[in-house]
Amino acid sequence: MKKYLYFLFVALFATMSFALTSCGDDDDEPNDPTTGNGNSELTIDGTKYSFEYWNSKIFERYDKRTAFECDLRDEEGQHLTFTIYDWDEASTGTVFTNGNDIAVWWDGSEDDTCGDMNYTIASGSVKIENLNKDAKKISLSFNNVKYSCKSHNTSFTINGKISVDYK
């Protein structure tokens, strides 16, 4: 009887090992845009950039507004960061034409000291093409958006669309 009981437990443990596998989606690696997240290319001052990695967060600002921030990086490590300040009110179709509700910082700009708070939209617009907060996906279109830093007399222009999943 012990012999049969031993074989029963061996068979049971062998089949359990197939049922108790883990998923690969619980890692903390940066998001990979090659997994169906849409277009991840933008032109900045006429040069095409493909952003390979991104990290994002939703946080409460010092003024108690909920904000969404996404930091995108290309293969050379340059990064573009955008922050939507009134995240609770953001929805598909929202258009930004000034710097009060969205800030952008570009690592490749000539003057990094300006910081995202000082870059404002001088012309053009940013539109939320699609925002699905349940699925945690956002798509933005940059329509000839010229960001300028008045205190340092610098600017950069962004065109294109980008889609990211966020955490």
C-alpha positions as CSV (number, residue, x, y, z in Angstrom):
1,M,0.0,0.0,0.0
2,K,2.9,2.4,0.8
3,K,4.3,1.7,-2.6
4,Y,1.1,2.8,-4.3
5,L,0.7,5.8,-2.1
6,Y,4.2,6.9,-2.9
7,F,3.6,6.7,-6.7
8,L,0.3,8.6,-6.2
9,F,2.1,11.5,-4.5
10,V,4.9,11.6,-7.0
11,A,2.3,11.8,-9.9
12,L,0.4,14.4,-8.0
13,F,3.5,16.6,-7.4
14,A,4.6,16.2,-11.0
15,T,1.3,17.4,-12.4
16,M,1.1,20.3,-9.8
17,S,4.4,21.7,-11.2
18,F,2.7,22.4,-14.5
19,A,-0.2,24.1,-12.9
20,L,1.9,26.4,-10.6
21,T,3.8,28.5,-13.2
22,S,4.1,32.3,-12.9
23,C,3.3,35.0,-15.4
24,G,6.0,37.2,-17.0
25,D,3.8,40.4,-16.6
26,D,4.8,41.1,-13.0
27,D,8.3,42.3,-13.6
28,D,9.4,45.9,-13.1
29,E,11.2,46.4,-16.5
30,P,10.4,49.4,-18.6
31,N,7.5,49.1,-21.0
32,D,8.3,47.8,-24.4
33,P,6.6,49.7,-27.3
34,T,7.0,46.7,-29.6
35,T,4.2,44.8,-27.8
36,G,1.4,46.5,-29.7
37,N,1.4,49.9,-28.0
38,G,1.1,51.8,-31.2
39,N,3.3,54.5,-32.8
40,S,6.2,55.5,-30.6
41,E,7.9,57.9,-33.0
42,L,8.0,61.7,-32.9
43,T,9.9,64.3,-34.7
44,I,11.6,67.0,-32.6
45,D,12.9,69.9,-34.5
46,G,12.6,67.9,-37.7
47,T,14.6,64.9,-36.5
48,K,12.8,61.6,-36.0
49,Y,13.1,59.9,-32.6
50,S,11.9,56.4,-31.7
51,F,11.4,56.0,-28.0
52,E,12.1,52.4,-26.9
53,Y,11.4,52.6,-23.2
54,W,9.2,54.5,-20.8
55,N,8.2,54.8,-17.2
56,S,5.2,56.5,-15.9
57,K,3.5,57.4,-12.7
58,I,0.3,59.0,-11.3
59,F,1.0,61.2,-8.3
60,E,-0.5,64.0,-6.2
61,R,1.2,67.3,-6.7
62,Y,2.0,69.9,-4.0
63,D,-1.2,71.8,-5.0
64,K,-3.3,68.6,-4.4
65,R,-3.9,68.0,-8.1
66,T,-3.5,64.5,-9.4
67,A,-0.9,64.4,-12.2
68,F,0.3,61.9,-14.8
69,E,4.0,61.8,-15.8
70,C,5.6,59.8,-18.5
71,D,9.4,59.7,-19.2
72,L,10.3,58.3,-22.7
73,R,13.8,57.2,-23.7
74,D,15.4,56.5,-27.0
75,E,18.3,54.2,-27.7
76,E,20.9,56.8,-26.9
77,G,19.3,57.6,-23.6
78,Q,17.9,61.0,-24.5
79,H,14.5,61.4,-22.9
80,L,11.3,63.3,-23.4
81,T,9.1,63.8,-20.3
82,F,5.5,65.0,-20.4
83,T,3.3,65.7,-17.4
84,I,-0.5,66.2,-17.5
85,Y,-1.3,68.1,-14.4
86,D,-5.1,67.7,-14.1
87,W,-5.2,64.0,-14.6
88,D,-8.6,63.5,-13.1
89,E,-10.2,65.8,-15.7
90,A,-8.2,64.4,-18.7
91,S,-10.2,62.4,-21.2
92,T,-10.2,61.4,-24.9
93,G,-10.4,64.6,-27.0
94,T,-8.8,66.9,-24.5
95,V,-6.7,69.5,-26.3
96,F,-3.9,71.5,-24.7
97,T,-2.9,74.8,-26.2
98,N,-1.0,76.3,-23.2
99,G,1.4,75.2,-20.6
100,N,-1.0,75.3,-17.6
101,D,-2.2,71.7,-17.9
102,I,0.7,69.9,-19.7
103,A,4.4,70.4,-19.4
104,V,7.1,68.9,-21.6
105,W,10.8,68.6,-21.1
106,W,13.2,67.4,-23.8
107,D,16.7,66.2,-22.9
108,G,18.0,67.0,-26.4
109,S,17.2,70.7,-26.1
110,E,20.1,73.2,-26.2
111,D,19.3,74.5,-22.7
112,D,18.4,71.8,-20.1
113,T,18.4,74.4,-17.3
114,C,15.0,75.8,-18.3
115,G,13.2,72.8,-16.8
116,D,9.7,71.6,-17.7
117,M,8.0,74.3,-15.7
118,N,9.4,77.0,-17.8
119,Y,8.7,75.5,-21.2
120,T,5.3,76.7,-22.5
121,I,3.3,76.1,-25.6
122,A,4.1,79.0,-28.0
123,S,2.0,77.5,-30.9
124,G,0.3,74.3,-31.9
125,S,-1.5,71.9,-29.7
126,V,-1.3,68.5,-27.9
127,K,-4.4,66.3,-28.1
128,I,-5.3,63.2,-26.1
129,E,-6.4,61.0,-29.0
130,N,-7.4,58.1,-26.8
131,L,-7.4,57.6,-23.1
132,N,-8.5,54.4,-21.5
133,K,-8.0,54.7,-17.7
134,D,-9.3,51.2,-17.1
135,A,-6.9,49.6,-19.6
136,K,-4.2,52.1,-18.7
137,K,-3.4,53.3,-22.2
138,I,-2.9,56.8,-23.5
139,S,-2.3,58.1,-27.0
140,L,-1.3,61.7,-27.7
141,S,-0.8,63.7,-30.9
142,F,1.6,66.6,-31.0
143,N,0.5,69.0,-33.8
144,N,3.4,71.2,-34.6
145,V,3.8,72.1,-30.9
146,K,6.5,74.7,-30.3
147,Y,7.7,74.8,-26.7
148,S,9.6,77.8,-25.7
149,C,11.6,78.9,-22.7
150,K,11.4,82.6,-22.5
151,S,13.9,83.1,-19.7
152,H,16.7,81.3,-21.9
153,N,15.3,82.2,-25.3
154,T,15.3,78.5,-26.5
155,S,12.6,76.4,-28.1
156,F,11.9,73.0,-29.7
157,T,9.0,71.8,-31.9
158,I,7.3,68.3,-31.6
159,N,5.2,66.6,-34.2
160,G,3.7,63.1,-34.3
161,K,1.8,60.6,-32.2
162,I,2.8,58.4,-29.3
163,S,0.9,55.7,-27.5
164,V,2.0,54.2,-24.2
165,D,0.7,51.8,-21.6
166,Y,1.1,53.1,-18.1
167,K,1.1,51.6,-14.6
